[in-house]
Amino acid sequence: MTLDRGQPLSIPESIGPADHQAITSKVENLLSRASTVLPDWSPPPFDPQLLAQGLGIPIHYTSNLGGPDALIVYKQGTFHILADARVRNLGRLNFTLAHEIAHTFFEGAADKIHLRSEDRSVYDRSPEGRTLERLCDFAAAELLMPGAYFDREAEGFGFNAGAVGALASRFHVSLQAAAIRMLRSSTDRSAAVGFFDYGLPPSGGDAGGATAYRARRVFHGNDFPFLFPRGKSVPQDSVIYRCSLARSEGALEATEWFTLGSTRRLLKVSALPLRRRTVGGEPPVVCATFQLVDARSV
């Protein structure tokens, strides 16, 4: 039995909460039907390859795809996904496949997919094309980490650095995807999740060229007081440094002052190296979560 995708969704001129809710509802209905139609369906994780099978979308792995990790095409009345066989990272592959599946949720999918695969430059310059890509990213996250399941798992782990890797492993997604979804799941809007590298500042960064732990990518809630720029260094007495040297396997936590420009705030920080430092090796990338302790600056 093949899953029914239901009524197609329209593509708005600009994305609002109603569009996100429409996608969430569509995904919830689809996954609910999948649980009764697919005999091997036992999430989490939510396997997009199994979902594609249920939707009647064959996946063809090839080493001749070129630039993208995957494309969806429409031939002889059927959608097909062409995926790069060289992609070995499971989280990356899963998100790519879920994104391609999401393209079939929208009006005129066959025509738009043809334009996307045959003349990508025209598609990318189109406001509708750019909007559709953002909607498909949102839908892919919902397919892989649906709210009811993710919220329950996230609550069990708590909001800390260790939860990021645990949730990524549980749902077979990337660390960044898990971090973004954690923030959406959390009721604390004064929170952030970030990844930090040890190295020199980027061009135009901090004066002096000193090596330090610096922001690679930081995702934040709407009420978080900082926008960490890429390459922003963290204080040398921060738990972000200390965790990279710790022998313990768990995350380290501390309450610390952070300053960015004229803004200084007290934050609860949880930090965990993504791989243990080897003797004489490079310092590890560190994952850290932040929660605002006091909104007042002292």
C-alpha positions as CSV (number, residue, x, y, z in Angstrom):
1,M,0.0,0.0,0.0
2,T,1.3,3.4,-1.0
3,L,1.1,6.4,1.3
4,D,-1.1,9.4,0.2
5,R,0.6,12.8,0.3
6,G,-2.7,14.5,0.7
7,Q,-3.7,17.9,-0.7
8,P,-0.7,19.9,-2.0
9,L,0.3,23.1,-0.1
10,S,0.5,26.5,-1.8
11,I,3.8,28.4,-1.9
12,P,3.3,31.8,-0.2
13,E,5.0,35.1,-1.3
14,S,6.4,35.3,2.2
15,I,6.6,32.7,4.9
16,G,4.6,33.2,8.1
17,P,3.5,31.1,11.1
18,A,0.5,29.8,9.2
19,D,2.7,28.3,6.6
20,H,4.9,26.5,9.2
21,Q,1.7,25.2,10.9
22,A,0.4,23.9,7.6
23,I,3.6,22.0,7.0
24,T,3.6,20.6,10.6
25,S,0.1,19.4,10.2
26,K,0.8,17.8,6.9
27,V,3.8,16.0,8.3
28,E,1.9,14.8,11.4
29,N,-0.8,13.4,9.2
30,L,1.7,11.7,6.9
31,L,3.7,10.1,9.7
32,S,0.5,9.0,11.5
33,R,-0.5,7.1,8.3
34,A,3.0,5.7,7.9
35,S,2.8,4.0,11.3
36,T,-0.1,1.9,10.0
37,V,1.0,1.4,6.4
38,L,4.8,0.6,6.8
39,P,5.5,-2.7,8.6
40,D,9.0,-1.7,9.6
41,W,8.0,1.8,10.9
42,S,9.2,2.1,14.5
43,P,10.6,5.7,15.0
44,P,12.6,7.3,16.2
45,P,14.7,7.6,14.1
46,F,12.5,8.6,11.2
47,D,14.1,6.9,8.2
48,P,13.5,9.0,5.0
49,Q,14.4,6.1,2.8
50,L,11.6,4.0,4.3
51,L,9.3,7.0,4.0
52,A,10.2,7.5,0.3
53,Q,9.5,3.8,-0.2
54,G,6.0,4.2,1.3
55,L,5.4,7.3,-0.9
56,G,6.4,5.3,-4.0
57,I,9.5,7.5,-4.6
58,P,12.4,5.3,-5.7
59,I,15.9,6.4,-4.6
60,H,18.7,5.9,-7.1
61,Y,22.3,6.2,-5.8
62,T,24.9,7.5,-8.3
63,S,28.4,8.8,-8.4
64,N,27.7,11.1,-11.4
65,L,25.4,13.6,-9.8
66,G,27.7,16.5,-9.9
67,G,27.3,19.3,-7.3
68,P,24.2,18.5,-5.2
69,D,23.9,15.7,-2.6
70,A,20.5,14.8,-4.2
71,L,17.9,15.8,-6.7
72,I,14.3,14.9,-7.2
73,V,13.1,14.5,-10.8
74,Y,9.7,13.6,-12.3
75,K,9.7,11.0,-15.1
76,Q,6.8,9.1,-16.6
77,G,4.4,10.1,-13.9
78,T,6.6,9.2,-11.0
79,F,9.0,11.1,-8.7
80,H,12.5,9.8,-8.4
81,I,15.3,10.9,-6.1
82,L,18.9,10.8,-7.4
83,A,21.3,10.7,-4.5
84,D,25.1,11.0,-4.4
85,A,26.4,7.6,-3.4
86,R,29.6,9.2,-2.0
87,V,27.8,10.9,0.9
88,R,28.6,8.8,3.9
89,N,27.5,11.1,6.7
90,L,24.1,9.7,7.8
91,G,22.8,12.9,9.2
92,R,23.6,14.8,6.1
93,L,22.1,12.2,3.8
94,N,18.9,11.9,5.9
95,F,18.3,15.7,5.8
96,T,19.0,15.8,2.0
97,L,16.5,13.0,1.3
98,A,13.9,14.5,3.6
99,H,14.3,17.8,1.8
100,E,13.8,16.2,-1.6
101,I,10.7,14.3,-0.3
102,A,9.3,17.6,1.0
103,H,9.3,19.1,-2.6
104,T,6.5,16.8,-3.4
105,F,4.3,18.4,-0.8
106,F,3.7,21.6,-2.7
107,E,1.6,22.7,-5.7
108,G,3.0,22.1,-9.1
109,A,5.7,19.9,-7.8
110,A,6.4,18.1,-11.1
111,D,6.8,21.3,-13.1
112,K,8.9,23.1,-10.4
113,I,11.1,20.0,-9.9
114,H,11.8,19.9,-13.6
115,L,12.9,23.5,-13.6
116,R,15.0,23.0,-10.5
117,S,16.8,20.0,-12.0
118,E,17.2,21.2,-15.6
119,D,18.0,24.9,-15.1
120,R,19.0,25.5,-11.5
121,S,20.2,29.0,-12.0
122,V,16.8,30.2,-13.1
123,Y,15.2,28.5,-10.2
124,D,17.7,30.0,-7.7
125,R,17.0,33.5,-8.9
126,S,13.3,33.1,-8.5
127,P,11.8,34.5,-5.3
128,E,9.4,31.5,-5.4
129,G,12.3,29.1,-5.7
130,R,14.1,30.6,-2.7
131,T,10.9,30.5,-0.6
132,L,10.2,26.9,-1.6
133,E,13.8,25.8,-0.6
134,R,13.3,27.4,2.9
135,L,9.9,25.6,3.3
136,C,11.4,22.3,2.3
137,D,14.2,22.8,4.8
138,F,11.5,23.3,7.5
139,A,9.5,20.3,6.3
140,A,12.7,18.1,6.3
141,A,13.3,19.0,9.9
142,E,9.7,18.2,10.8
143,L,10.0,14.8,9.0
144,L,13.1,13.8,10.8
145,M,12.4,15.4,14.2
146,P,8.6,15.8,14.6
147,G,7.7,17.9,17.6
148,A,5.8,15.3,19.8
149,Y,8.6,12.8,19.6
150,F,11.5,15.3,19.8
151,D,10.1,17.2,22.7
152,R,9.6,14.1,24.7
153,E,13.2,12.9,24.1
154,A,14.6,16.4,24.7
155,E,12.9,16.8,28.0
156,G,14.5,13.6,29.1
157,F,18.0,14.8,28.3
158,G,17.6,18.4,29.5
159,F,19.0,21.5,27.9
160,N,22.8,20.9,28.0
161,A,25.7,20.2,25.7
162,G,25.5,16.4,26.1
163,A,21.9,16.5,24.8
164,V,22.9,17.8,21.4
165,G,24.9,14.7,20.5
166,A,22.5,12.3,22.2
167,L,19.5,13.8,20.2
168,A,21.5,13.8,17.0
169,S,22.3,10.1,17.5
170,R,18.7,9.3,18.5
171,F,17.1,10.9,15.4
172,H,20.0,10.2,12.9
173,V,20.5,13.9,12.1
174,S,23.4,16.3,12.1
175,L,24.6,18.0,15.3
176,Q,23.5,21.4,13.9
177,A,20.1,20.1,13.0
178,A,19.7,18.7,16.5
179,A,20.9,22.1,18.0
180,I,18.4,24.1,16.0
181,R,15.5,21.7,16.9
182,M,16.5,21.8,20.6
183,L,16.0,25.6,20.6
184,R,12.6,25.3,18.9
185,S,11.7,22.6,21.5
186,S,12.8,24.6,24.5
187,T,10.5,27.0,26.3
188,D,13.5,29.1,27.3
189,R,13.9,31.7,24.5
190,S,16.9,33.2,26.3
191,A,19.1,30.3,25.3
192,A,21.6,29.4,22.6
193,V,23.5,26.4,21.3
194,G,26.9,26.8,19.5
195,F,30.0,25.1,18.2
196,F,33.5,26.5,18.8
197,D,36.9,25.9,17.2
198,Y,40.3,26.6,18.6
199,G,42.3,28.8,16.2
200,L,43.3,32.2,14.9
201,P,40.7,34.9,14.2
202,P,39.2,35.2,10.7
203,S,40.3,38.1,8.5
204,G,39.2,41.3,10.2
205,G,38.6,39.5,13.5
206,D,40.1,40.2,16.9
207,A,43.3,42.2,17.0
208,G,46.5,40.5,17.8
209,G,45.9,37.2,16.0
210,A,45.9,35.2,19.2
211,T,44.7,31.6,19.1
212,A,41.5,31.1,21.1
213,Y,38.3,29.2,21.2
214,R,36.1,31.0,18.7
215,A,32.5,30.7,17.5
216,R,32.1,28.6,14.4
217,R,28.2,28.7,14.5
218,V,25.9,29.8,17.2
219,F,22.1,29.4,17.1
220,H,20.0,31.4,19.5
221,G,16.5,32.0,20.8
222,N,14.7,35.2,20.1
223,D,15.4,36.6,23.6
224,F,19.1,35.6,23.8
225,P,21.1,38.8,24.5
226,F,24.1,38.0,22.1
227,L,24.5,37.5,18.4
228,F,27.9,35.6,18.5
229,P,29.7,36.6,15.3
230,R,31.7,33.9,13.5
231,G,35.3,34.0,15.0
232,K,34.3,35.7,18.3
233,S,36.6,34.5,21.0
234,V,35.4,33.3,24.4
235,P,37.1,34.1,27.7
236,Q,40.1,32.0,28.4
237,D,38.8,30.9,31.8
238,S,35.6,29.7,30.3
239,V,34.4,26.1,30.8
240,I,34.6,25.9,27.0
241,Y,38.4,25.8,27.4
242,R,38.4,23.6,30.5
243,C,36.2,20.9,29.0
244,S,38.6,20.3,26.2
245,L,41.2,19.2,28.7
246,A,39.0,17.3,31.1
247,R,39.3,13.6,31.6
248,S,35.6,13.2,32.4
249,E,33.3,12.0,29.6
250,G,30.4,14.2,30.6
251,A,29.7,17.9,30.0
252,L,31.2,20.6,32.3
253,E,29.0,23.4,33.5
254,A,29.6,26.8,35.0
255,T,28.0,30.2,35.4
256,E,30.1,32.8,33.6
257,W,30.1,36.4,32.5
258,F,30.1,37.0,28.7
259,T,30.7,40.4,27.1
260,L,30.0,41.4,23.5
261,G,30.4,45.1,22.8
262,S,28.6,47.0,25.5
263,T,26.5,44.0,26.5
264,R,27.6,41.9,29.5
265,R,25.4,39.1,30.8
266,L,25.7,36.2,33.2
267,L,25.1,32.9,31.5
268,K,24.9,29.3,32.5
269,V,27.2,27.4,30.2
270,S,27.4,23.7,29.5
271,A,30.3,22.5,27.3
272,L,31.4,19.2,25.8
273,P,34.2,18.3,23.4
274,L,32.9,16.6,20.3
275,R,36.0,14.4,20.3
276,R,38.6,13.9,23.0
277,R,41.9,15.7,22.7
278,T,44.8,13.4,21.8
279,V,48.3,13.9,23.1
280,G,49.9,16.6,20.9
281,G,46.8,16.7,18.7
282,E,44.5,19.5,17.8
283,P,42.1,20.9,20.4
284,P,38.7,19.4,19.8
285,V,35.6,21.3,18.5
286,V,33.4,22.1,21.5
287,C,29.6,22.1,21.7
288,A,28.2,24.5,24.2
289,T,24.7,25.5,25.4
290,F,23.9,28.9,27.0
291,Q,21.1,30.0,29.2
292,L,20.6,33.5,30.5
293,V,20.9,33.7,34.3
294,D,20.3,37.4,34.9
295,A,19.1,39.9,32.3
296,R,20.7,42.7,34.2
297,S,24.2,43.8,33.2
298,V,26.6,44.4,36.2
